[in-house]
Amino acid sequence: MFKDITLGQYYQTDSLLHRLDPRVKIVGTLVYIISLFVVDTFAGYFVCLLFLAAMICLSNVPVGYIVRGMRAILILLLITMSFNLFLTPGEVLVRIGFLKITREGLIFSLKMAIRLSLLVIGSSLMTLTTTPNQLTDAIESLLNPLKRFRVPVHEIAMMMSIALRFIPILMEETDKIMKAQIARGADFESKNLIKKMKSLVPLLVPLFISAFRRANDLAMAMEARCYRGGVGRTKMKPLIYEGRDQAAYMLLVAYFAICVLLRFLRLPFLI
Amino acid sequence: MQAARLSGKAFDGMGIKLENVSYIYEVGTAMQTAALEDVSLEIPENQFIGLIGHTGSGKSTLVQLLNGLLKPTEGRVLYNGKNIHEQDYDKRALRAEVGLVFQYPEHQLFEADVLSDVMFGPRNLGLDEAACKKSAVEALTSVGIGEEYFKTSPFDLSGGQKRRVAIAGVLAMHPKILILDEPTAGLDPRGRDEILGLISEMKQKMSMTIILVSHSMDDVARYVERIIVMGHGKKIFDDEPRRVFRHYRELEDLGLSAPQITYILQELKEKGLDLETDALTVAEAADEIIRKLGGPDR
């Protein structure tokens, strides 16, 4: 039932992007997101698109797989677009009843759509090529300076990795319980809102119980292995920068410089 | 028809029929895998069937096809001669007649007390309150849960009791065909014998078809009258237990094994004792050995 959600799920394959240090990928994603807000011209977005396309090529993740994940945000995209399209004041192009499409609205909504799509694809590319464990390791390492201010960085990272690890488990569990209740005649497809909410009880109660049971088991297993938080804890796979990671950082700097240039040069032929 | 020959029950169109059914997970992605390939089956009324297969053999997929939880990628599933995936087919009525008890069914319990949990199924069928209660009480009694537990929270019961309550939850819908997916998983030997004994008792009393899904031949051998062996998404054997166990070498290739007693008899035969190796229980085997050795009749 949840098999269609591909957005942000790890895609198992081998590629340069998969092997890259996860810290580079997090920083890279942040830089990319900022760059999307730095540039404000179609030419600029074209550069962003090229950069993303190059990354997708390097990631070995099928384009179809990524695009299918986009279906999840399609509605959000349409709503944003139509608001901007109809509600931006300016030079009127078309008028349908009380709705009017302006030149500014058209350009702005197009830009918004491009920006949003690139943003979602860009950030999902990170999670597609990075396992949740790598991701939290990287966050822990990047947030390390905050330890000086008594921020429990390790604990936060551990909670994140457990939460991420539990998503597929709970989805599978939901699917199983749902099927079991359907087999007992439950109806999850009712159009009636009250009936629909009521029908969730036989799903949510067992789901919560199972989540608590799993949490209990996990805590027990961690204690049994003497888990005592992050103090003095070493890693099996410590994060070490290699040549390709440094090269990736250089590339990011270059890319960001181009984006900034595109913004402030204000070339006359760019809209 | 192999299956039809079994115990003289001809398949008369009543019950479930699978025609060349295939089921493929994640069609069109890199993870595409065939869980079932071209399986044809007939499940008549009032038969005790064991469905055996190693993990990943497709048995769990197969049972979900039987009550329409999954739709086959190819092929048809017929119940009483009607295609269950036709537009206007009443799936809920089907699910009442083809009851499915999942693995670890106690994980689906949710109500405040045992009785109302068991009443959930009948209620979904639209029965009135009194009828729901009657069905629930009957079902609970037949799985050996006494009245003193009716108002207890299902979460306060022991593991074995929870499982019996969960089974009662499906039983209360009066299925004609009851499928139990690994009903003994995670139980200790005593709990296992209790559940299996209960199931075979139900079979005798209620004259329905029971499909017992398991990976253990020892569990099912002494109860069922027909065994379907699944391997790599295909139906490998479909016959009475004795005939299936003759293929014990092939069963091993599928990661399964015949009951332990088959091995002992086979080995005795190889060592030169000329006996029938078809015994299903220890008692039968003992009789056979004593007979061959010329001992007194028991």
Interface residues (C-beta under 8 A of the other chain):
Chain A: K3 T13 P62 Y65 K176 I177 K179 A180 Q181 I182 A183 R184 G185 A186 D187 V201 P202 V205 P206 I209 S210
Chain B: E26 T29 A30 Q64 N67 L69 R92 R95 A96 G99 L100 F102 P105 H107 Q108 L109 F110 F120 G121 R123 N124 L125 F155 G169 V170 M173
